[in-house]
Amino acid sequence: MGMDVEDALELLSSNFTHPAVRRYAVSRLRQAPDEDLLLYLLQLVQALKYENFNEIKEGYNRLLPGRDASVSSQEDTQSEQTTIKETREPVETTMKKSLSFNPSDQGVRSDEGSAAVARSNSLLDSLVQNSPPEQRVSRLETGQGNQRGPEREDTSQDLATFLIQRACQNSTLANYFYWYLLIECVDQETAVKQDSKVREMYLTVMKTFSQTLLKGNADWQKRRNFLSRQQTFIDKLVRLVKTVARESGNRKKKTERLQALLADPEAFKINFASFEPLPFPLDPEVQ
């Protein structure tokens, strides 16, 4: 018997680490429309913490034929970290305040977990024979097959590959997926310190997402372009805010300095008063 999407989410919690169970949950999520995935996207990004990190890294390495994966990974990580460091404070604060998200929703109550365990036991026999991991990115890398129809129950796809694939196919999903990942990639200097391996995993997912968009069709490349433009805009806006904050003097003087910088397109190599519209990160429907 099938399983509801809500039940599938339970199987992606920390209570379930068996790959067959988690991939079955992903196969159920594949049936959900994009609108429903948006409702669960933040939880799904959090659930990546319980995936197999080695498989996520292998998926990224397969996108780099002819290159030294370890050297390439180090170079890309340094580039990502530089960008992330520039935007850490404003992005983290703004995004977290804007999300109607209750951290307690991430957990699964013990009675629910037990019920899910019982349901999953009946699945293991039929799921232990999974497709080889090489098949996970067969269509993901080229952007083919992005028109979804009725799908067979494919249990070969892990959560990271699934999220990247769906985000590549939908601009709104791509927007939120990118910024949710970025929050997890930031260097946690306060509050709860992010585990270094977890952070590295999120960086790998971010790089895989970026490379997949780049290698995809024209629509996927356009999505990568608007995400890049968003990042550039936020970077320059952060620099503007920091410059004004460092300005000595009273509030009036700082306001005058802000207005002067906004009116000067050479100050940060961007015209804040007139630029090509781009989706607003907190609501991509707004430009």
MODELLER restraints for C-alpha pairs under 7 A, 6 or more apart:
rsr = mdl.restraints
at = mdl.atoms
rsr.add(forms.Gaussian(group=physical.xy_distance, feature=features.Distance(at['CA:3:A'], at['CA:28:A']), mean=6.92, stdev=0.5))
rsr.add(forms.Gaussian(group=physical.xy_distance, feature=features.Distance(at['CA:5:A'], at['CA:28:A']), mean=6.20, stdev=0.5))
rsr.add(forms.Gaussian(group=physical.xy_distance, feature=features.Distance(at['CA:5:A'], at['CA:29:A']), mean=5.85, stdev=0.5))
rsr.add(forms.Gaussian(group=physical.xy_distance, feature=features.Distance(at['CA:8:A'], at['CA:25:A']), mean=4.55, stdev=0.5))
rsr.add(forms.Gaussian(group=physical.xy_distance, feature=features.Distance(at['CA:8:A'], at['CA:28:A']), mean=6.49, stdev=0.5))
rsr.add(forms.Gaussian(group=physical.xy_distance, feature=features.Distance(at['CA:8:A'], at['CA:29:A']), mean=6.97, stdev=0.5))
rsr.add(forms.Gaussian(group=physical.xy_distance, feature=features.Distance(at['CA:9:A'], at['CA:25:A']), mean=6.90, stdev=0.5))
rsr.add(forms.Gaussian(group=physical.xy_distance, feature=features.Distance(at['CA:10:A'], at['CA:108:A']), mean=6.75, stdev=0.5))
rsr.add(forms.Gaussian(group=physical.xy_distance, feature=features.Distance(at['CA:10:A'], at['CA:116:A']), mean=6.92, stdev=0.5))
rsr.add(forms.Gaussian(group=physical.xy_distance, feature=features.Distance(at['CA:11:A'], at['CA:21:A']), mean=6.75, stdev=0.5))
rsr.add(forms.Gaussian(group=physical.xy_distance, feature=features.Distance(at['CA:11:A'], at['CA:22:A']), mean=6.04, stdev=0.5))
rsr.add(forms.Gaussian(group=physical.xy_distance, feature=features.Distance(at['CA:11:A'], at['CA:25:A']), mean=6.10, stdev=0.5))
rsr.add(forms.Gaussian(group=physical.xy_distance, feature=features.Distance(at['CA:11:A'], at['CA:116:A']), mean=6.85, stdev=0.5))
rsr.add(forms.Gaussian(group=physical.xy_distance, feature=features.Distance(at['CA:12:A'], at['CA:22:A']), mean=5.72, stdev=0.5))
rsr.add(forms.Gaussian(group=physical.xy_distance, feature=features.Distance(at['CA:12:A'], at['CA:25:A']), mean=6.85, stdev=0.5))
rsr.add(forms.Gaussian(group=physical.xy_distance, feature=features.Distance(at['CA:12:A'], at['CA:47:A']), mean=6.05, stdev=0.5))
rsr.add(forms.Gaussian(group=physical.xy_distance, feature=features.Distance(at['CA:13:A'], at['CA:47:A']), mean=6.07, stdev=0.5))
rsr.add(forms.Gaussian(group=physical.xy_distance, feature=features.Distance(at['CA:14:A'], at['CA:50:A']), mean=5.75, stdev=0.5))
rsr.add(forms.Gaussian(group=physical.xy_distance, feature=features.Distance(at['CA:15:A'], at['CA:113:A']), mean=6.93, stdev=0.5))
rsr.add(forms.Gaussian(group=physical.xy_distance, feature=features.Distance(at['CA:17:A'], at['CA:50:A']), mean=6.83, stdev=0.5))
rsr.add(forms.Gaussian(group=physical.xy_distance, feature=features.Distance(at['CA:20:A'], at['CA:124:A']), mean=6.59, stdev=0.5))
rsr.add(forms.Gaussian(group=physical.xy_distance, feature=features.Distance(at['CA:20:A'], at['CA:127:A']), mean=5.42, stdev=0.5))
rsr.add(forms.Gaussian(group=physical.xy_distance, feature=features.Distance(at['CA:20:A'], at['CA:128:A']), mean=5.84, stdev=0.5))
rsr.add(forms.Gaussian(group=physical.xy_distance, feature=features.Distance(at['CA:21:A'], at['CA:120:A']), mean=6.55, stdev=0.5))
rsr.add(forms.Gaussian(group=physical.xy_distance, feature=features.Distance(at['CA:21:A'], at['CA:124:A']), mean=6.83, stdev=0.5))
rsr.add(forms.Gaussian(group=physical.xy_distance, feature=features.Distance(at['CA:23:A'], at['CA:155:A']), mean=5.23, stdev=0.5))
rsr.add(forms.Gaussian(group=physical.xy_distance, feature=features.Distance(at['CA:23:A'], at['CA:156:A']), mean=6.57, stdev=0.5))
rsr.add(forms.Gaussian(group=physical.xy_distance, feature=features.Distance(at['CA:23:A'], at['CA:157:A']), mean=6.05, stdev=0.5))
rsr.add(forms.Gaussian(group=physical.xy_distance, feature=features.Distance(at['CA:23:A'], at['CA:158:A']), mean=5.52, stdev=0.5))
rsr.add(forms.Gaussian(group=physical.xy_distance, feature=features.Distance(at['CA:24:A'], at['CA:155:A']), mean=5.36, stdev=0.5))
rsr.add(forms.Gaussian(group=physical.xy_distance, feature=features.Distance(at['CA:26:A'], at['CA:157:A']), mean=6.96, stdev=0.5))
rsr.add(forms.Gaussian(group=physical.xy_distance, feature=features.Distance(at['CA:26:A'], at['CA:158:A']), mean=6.70, stdev=0.5))
rsr.add(forms.Gaussian(group=physical.xy_distance, feature=features.Distance(at['CA:26:A'], at['CA:159:A']), mean=6.07, stdev=0.5))
rsr.add(forms.Gaussian(group=physical.xy_distance, feature=features.Distance(at['CA:27:A'], at['CA:153:A']), mean=5.77, stdev=0.5))
rsr.add(forms.Gaussian(group=physical.xy_distance, feature=features.Distance(at['CA:27:A'], at['CA:154:A']), mean=5.63, stdev=0.5))
rsr.add(forms.Gaussian(group=physical.xy_distance, feature=features.Distance(at['CA:27:A'], at['CA:155:A']), mean=5.48, stdev=0.5))
rsr.add(forms.Gaussian(group=physical.xy_distance, feature=features.Distance(at['CA:38:A'], at['CA:173:A']), mean=6.58, stdev=0.5))
rsr.add(forms.Gaussian(group=physical.xy_distance, feature=features.Distance(at['CA:42:A'], at['CA:180:A']), mean=6.77, stdev=0.5))
rsr.add(forms.Gaussian(group=physical.xy_distance, feature=features.Distance(at['CA:43:A'], at['CA:106:A']), mean=6.48, stdev=0.5))
rsr.add(forms.Gaussian(group=physical.xy_distance, feature=features.Distance(at['CA:48:A'], at['CA:159:A']), mean=6.93, stdev=0.5))
rsr.add(forms.Gaussian(group=physical.xy_distance, feature=features.Distance(at['CA:48:A'], at['CA:160:A']), mean=6.74, stdev=0.5))
rsr.add(forms.Gaussian(group=physical.xy_distance, feature=features.Distance(at['CA:49:A'], at['CA:198:A']), mean=6.31, stdev=0.5))
rsr.add(forms.Gaussian(group=physical.xy_distance, feature=features.Distance(at['CA:53:A'], at['CA:201:A']), mean=6.13, stdev=0.5))
rsr.add(forms.Gaussian(group=physical.xy_distance, feature=features.Distance(at['CA:56:A'], at['CA:160:A']), mean=6.92, stdev=0.5))
rsr.add(forms.Gaussian(group=physical.xy_distance, feature=features.Distance(at['CA:57:A'], at['CA:204:A']), mean=6.42, stdev=0.5))
rsr.add(forms.Gaussian(group=physical.xy_distance, feature=features.Distance(at['CA:60:A'], at['CA:204:A']), mean=6.85, stdev=0.5))
rsr.add(forms.Gaussian(group=physical.xy_distance, feature=features.Distance(at['CA:60:A'], at['CA:208:A']), mean=5.22, stdev=0.5))
rsr.add(forms.Gaussian(group=physical.xy_distance, feature=features.Distance(at['CA:61:A'], at['CA:69:A']), mean=5.68, stdev=0.5))
rsr.add(forms.Gaussian(group=physical.xy_distance, feature=features.Distance(at['CA:77:A'], at['CA:203:A']), mean=6.87, stdev=0.5))
rsr.add(forms.Gaussian(group=physical.xy_distance, feature=features.Distance(at['CA:84:A'], at['CA:186:A']), mean=5.91, stdev=0.5))
rsr.add(forms.Gaussian(group=physical.xy_distance, feature=features.Distance(at['CA:85:A'], at['CA:186:A']), mean=6.75, stdev=0.5))
rsr.add(forms.Gaussian(group=physical.xy_distance, feature=features.Distance(at['CA:86:A'], at['CA:235:A']), mean=6.27, stdev=0.5))
rsr.add(forms.Gaussian(group=physical.xy_distance, feature=features.Distance(at['CA:87:A'], at['CA:234:A']), mean=6.94, stdev=0.5))
rsr.add(forms.Gaussian(group=physical.xy_distance, feature=features.Distance(at['CA:87:A'], at['CA:235:A']), mean=5.82, stdev=0.5))
rsr.add(forms.Gaussian(group=physical.xy_distance, feature=features.Distance(at['CA:87:A'], at['CA:238:A']), mean=6.48, stdev=0.5))
rsr.add(forms.Gaussian(group=physical.xy_distance, feature=features.Distance(at['CA:88:A'], at['CA:186:A']), mean=5.96, stdev=0.5))
rsr.add(forms.Gaussian(group=physical.xy_distance, feature=features.Distance(at['CA:92:A'], at['CA:183:A']), mean=5.86, stdev=0.5))
rsr.add(forms.Gaussian(group=physical.xy_distance, feature=features.Distance(at['CA:130:A'], at['CA:155:A']), mean=6.57, stdev=0.5))
rsr.add(forms.Gaussian(group=physical.xy_distance, feature=features.Distance(at['CA:130:A'], at['CA:156:A']), mean=5.74, stdev=0.5))
rsr.add(forms.Gaussian(group=physical.xy_distance, feature=features.Distance(at['CA:131:A'], at['CA:156:A']), mean=5.04, stdev=0.5))
rsr.add(forms.Gaussian(group=physical.xy_distance, feature=features.Distance(at['CA:133:A'], at['CA:156:A']), mean=6.94, stdev=0.5))
rsr.add(forms.Gaussian(group=physical.xy_distance, feature=features.Distance(at['CA:136:A'], at['CA:156:A']), mean=6.32, stdev=0.5))
rsr.add(forms.Gaussian(group=physical.xy_distance, feature=features.Distance(at['CA:136:A'], at['CA:157:A']), mean=5.40, stdev=0.5))
rsr.add(forms.Gaussian(group=physical.xy_distance, feature=features.Distance(at['CA:136:A'], at['CA:161:A']), mean=6.95, stdev=0.5))
rsr.add(forms.Gaussian(group=physical.xy_distance, feature=features.Distance(at['CA:139:A'], at['CA:145:A']), mean=6.83, stdev=0.5))
rsr.add(forms.Gaussian(group=physical.xy_distance, feature=features.Distance(at['CA:140:A'], at['CA:165:A']), mean=6.02, stdev=0.5))
rsr.add(forms.Gaussian(group=physical.xy_distance, feature=features.Distance(at['CA:141:A'], at['CA:212:A']), mean=5.51, stdev=0.5))
rsr.add(forms.Gaussian(group=physical.xy_distance, feature=features.Distance(at['CA:141:A'], at['CA:215:A']), mean=6.21, stdev=0.5))
rsr.add(forms.Gaussian(group=physical.xy_distance, feature=features.Distance(at['CA:141:A'], at['CA:216:A']), mean=6.27, stdev=0.5))
rsr.add(forms.Gaussian(group=physical.xy_distance, feature=features.Distance(at['CA:142:A'], at['CA:215:A']), mean=6.06, stdev=0.5))
rsr.add(forms.Gaussian(group=physical.xy_distance, feature=features.Distance(at['CA:142:A'], at['CA:216:A']), mean=4.69, stdev=0.5))
rsr.add(forms.Gaussian(group=physical.xy_distance, feature=features.Distance(at['CA:142:A'], at['CA:217:A']), mean=6.72, stdev=0.5))
rsr.add(forms.Gaussian(group=physical.xy_distance, feature=features.Distance(at['CA:143:A'], at['CA:216:A']), mean=4.46, stdev=0.5))
rsr.add(forms.Gaussian(group=physical.xy_distance, feature=features.Distance(at['CA:143:A'], at['CA:217:A']), mean=5.41, stdev=0.5))
rsr.add(forms.Gaussian(group=physical.xy_distance, feature=features.Distance(at['CA:146:A'], at['CA:169:A']), mean=6.12, stdev=0.5))
rsr.add(forms.Gaussian(group=physical.xy_distance, feature=features.Distance(at['CA:160:A'], at['CA:205:A']), mean=6.92, stdev=0.5))
rsr.add(forms.Gaussian(group=physical.xy_distance, feature=features.Distance(at['CA:164:A'], at['CA:209:A']), mean=5.68, stdev=0.5))
rsr.add(forms.Gaussian(group=physical.xy_distance, feature=features.Distance(at['CA:167:A'], at['CA:173:A']), mean=4.86, stdev=0.5))
rsr.add(forms.Gaussian(group=physical.xy_distance, feature=features.Distance(at['CA:167:A'], at['CA:174:A']), mean=4.30, stdev=0.5))
rsr.add(forms.Gaussian(group=physical.xy_distance, feature=features.Distance(at['CA:167:A'], at['CA:177:A']), mean=6.74, stdev=0.5))
rsr.add(forms.Gaussian(group=physical.xy_distance, feature=features.Distance(at['CA:168:A'], at['CA:174:A']), mean=6.04, stdev=0.5))
rsr.add(forms.Gaussian(group=physical.xy_distance, feature=features.Distance(at['CA:168:A'], at['CA:213:A']), mean=6.29, stdev=0.5))
rsr.add(forms.Gaussian(group=physical.xy_distance, feature=features.Distance(at['CA:168:A'], at['CA:220:A']), mean=5.85, stdev=0.5))
rsr.add(forms.Gaussian(group=physical.xy_distance, feature=features.Distance(at['CA:169:A'], at['CA:220:A']), mean=6.97, stdev=0.5))
rsr.add(forms.Gaussian(group=physical.xy_distance, feature=features.Distance(at['CA:171:A'], at['CA:223:A']), mean=6.23, stdev=0.5))
rsr.add(forms.Gaussian(group=physical.xy_distance, feature=features.Distance(at['CA:172:A'], at['CA:284:A']), mean=6.19, stdev=0.5))
rsr.add(forms.Gaussian(group=physical.xy_distance, feature=features.Distance(at['CA:175:A'], at['CA:227:A']), mean=6.91, stdev=0.5))
rsr.add(forms.Gaussian(group=physical.xy_distance, feature=features.Distance(at['CA:175:A'], at['CA:281:A']), mean=6.52, stdev=0.5))
rsr.add(forms.Gaussian(group=physical.xy_distance, feature=features.Distance(at['CA:175:A'], at['CA:284:A']), mean=6.83, stdev=0.5))
rsr.add(forms.Gaussian(group=physical.xy_distance, feature=features.Distance(at['CA:181:A'], at['CA:202:A']), mean=6.44, stdev=0.5))
rsr.add(forms.Gaussian(group=physical.xy_distance, feature=features.Distance(at['CA:181:A'], at['CA:206:A']), mean=6.55, stdev=0.5))
rsr.add(forms.Gaussian(group=physical.xy_distance, feature=features.Distance(at['CA:184:A'], at['CA:199:A']), mean=6.60, stdev=0.5))
rsr.add(forms.Gaussian(group=physical.xy_distance, feature=features.Distance(at['CA:184:A'], at['CA:202:A']), mean=6.50, stdev=0.5))
rsr.add(forms.Gaussian(group=physical.xy_distance, feature=features.Distance(at['CA:185:A'], at['CA:199:A']), mean=5.50, stdev=0.5))
rsr.add(forms.Gaussian(group=physical.xy_distance, feature=features.Distance(at['CA:185:A'], at['CA:202:A']), mean=5.86, stdev=0.5))
rsr.add(forms.Gaussian(group=physical.xy_distance, feature=features.Distance(at['CA:185:A'], at['CA:203:A']), mean=5.84, stdev=0.5))
rsr.add(forms.Gaussian(group=physical.xy_distance, feature=features.Distance(at['CA:188:A'], at['CA:194:A']), mean=6.01, stdev=0.5))
rsr.add(forms.Gaussian(group=physical.xy_distance, feature=features.Distance(at['CA:210:A'], at['CA:224:A']), mean=6.76, stdev=0.5))
rsr.add(forms.Gaussian(group=physical.xy_distance, feature=features.Distance(at['CA:213:A'], at['CA:220:A']), mean=4.99, stdev=0.5))
rsr.add(forms.Gaussian(group=physical.xy_distance, feature=features.Distance(at['CA:213:A'], at['CA:221:A']), mean=5.43, stdev=0.5))
rsr.add(forms.Gaussian(group=physical.xy_distance, feature=features.Distance(at['CA:213:A'], at['CA:224:A']), mean=5.84, stdev=0.5))
rsr.add(forms.Gaussian(group=physical.xy_distance, feature=features.Distance(at['CA:214:A'], at['CA:221:A']), mean=5.35, stdev=0.5))
rsr.add(forms.Gaussian(group=physical.xy_distance, feature=features.Distance(at['CA:214:A'], at['CA:224:A']), mean=6.77, stdev=0.5))
rsr.add(forms.Gaussian(group=physical.xy_distance, feature=features.Distance(at['CA:226:A'], at['CA:278:A']), mean=6.71, stdev=0.5))
rsr.add(forms.Gaussian(group=physical.xy_distance, feature=features.Distance(at['CA:230:A'], at['CA:278:A']), mean=6.98, stdev=0.5))
rsr.add(forms.Gaussian(group=physical.xy_distance, feature=features.Distance(at['CA:236:A'], at['CA:268:A']), mean=6.38, stdev=0.5))
rsr.add(forms.Gaussian(group=physical.xy_distance, feature=features.Distance(at['CA:244:A'], at['CA:254:A']), mean=6.10, stdev=0.5))
rsr.add(forms.Gaussian(group=physical.xy_distance, feature=features.Distance(at['CA:244:A'], at['CA:257:A']), mean=6.65, stdev=0.5))
rsr.add(forms.Gaussian(group=physical.xy_distance, feature=features.Distance(at['CA:244:A'], at['CA:258:A']), mean=6.12, stdev=0.5))
rsr.add(forms.Gaussian(group=physical.xy_distance, feature=features.Distance(at['CA:247:A'], at['CA:254:A']), mean=6.33, stdev=0.5))
rsr.add(forms.Gaussian(group=physical.xy_distance, feature=features.Distance(at['CA:261:A'], at['CA:267:A']), mean=6.30, stdev=0.5))
rsr.add(forms.Gaussian(group=physical.xy_distance, feature=features.Distance(at['CA:262:A'], at['CA:272:A']), mean=5.69, stdev=0.5))
rsr.add(forms.Gaussian(group=physical.xy_distance, feature=features.Distance(at['CA:262:A'], at['CA:273:A']), mean=6.71, stdev=0.5))
rsr.add(forms.Gaussian(group=physical.xy_distance, feature=features.Distance(at['CA:263:A'], at['CA:273:A']), mean=6.74, stdev=0.5))
rsr.add(forms.Gaussian(group=physical.xy_distance, feature=features.Distance(at['CA:265:A'], at['CA:271:A']), mean=4.34, stdev=0.5))
rsr.add(forms.Gaussian(group=physical.xy_distance, feature=features.Distance(at['CA:277:A'], at['CA:287:A']), mean=5.54, stdev=0.5))
rsr.add(forms.Gaussian(group=physical.xy_distance, feature=features.Distance(at['CA:278:A'], at['CA:287:A']), mean=5.17, stdev=0.5))
rsr.add(forms.Gaussian(group=physical.xy_distance, feature=features.Distance(at['CA:279:A'], at['CA:285:A']), mean=6.49, stdev=0.5))
rsr.add(forms.Gaussian(group=physical.xy_distance, feature=features.Distance(at['CA:279:A'], at['CA:286:A']), mean=5.80, stdev=0.5))
rsr.add(forms.Gaussian(group=physical.xy_distance, feature=features.Distance(at['CA:279:A'], at['CA:287:A']), mean=4.55, stdev=0.5))
rsr.add(forms.Gaussian(group=physical.xy_distance, feature=features.Distance(at['CA:280:A'], at['CA:286:A']), mean=5.60, stdev=0.5))
rsr.add(forms.Gaussian(group=physical.xy_distance, feature=features.Distance(at['CA:280:A'], at['CA:287:A']), mean=5.62, stdev=0.5))
